[in-house]
Amino acid sequence: MATTILLVDDDVGARRTLASLLQRFGFRVIEAEDGPEALLTAKSLVPDIVLSDYNMPGMNGAALLRELRTSLPALATVPFILFSGYIDQWTGSVDDPAPDVVLSKPVTVERLLGEINAVLKRRRMAAAKGGPPGAPPARRQG
């Protein structure tokens, strides 16, 4: 069964381009154009990983992550990759949950696929050891 990615980005062109690319690499991609739509989608379909832009109107990527981690128990451990062309705007606080990975746009295909695979591997290893399916966040930027 293909890995399901919930891809959240308000830039429809960028979202569709990235979705198409990820699908070519065998991922099942579900698209959402903003945080509220992503929350609704995630409630009915628990993705294997969430890729979210940071800078979106209404609910930014950090707020989406906070809602997923605190309000939806089934999604509390789903890996979350945050990306943005304005990564310096992300100033995660001690009280906020940290994304598994923070990436700066533009990101190369190799880097994105490497990060997705690394996060999924950590999740599988944690589950195999009998721990929670989500690996502890590894706050990385770049």
Protein Blocks (a to p, Z undefined) as FASTA:
>chain_A
ZZddddddfblklmmmmmmmmmmnopacdddfbfklmmmmmmmmccfbdcddfbdghiaf
klmmmmmmmmmmklmmgccddddfklmlpccdfklccdfbdcdddddfklmmmmmmmmmm
mmmmmmmnopafbdcddddeZZ
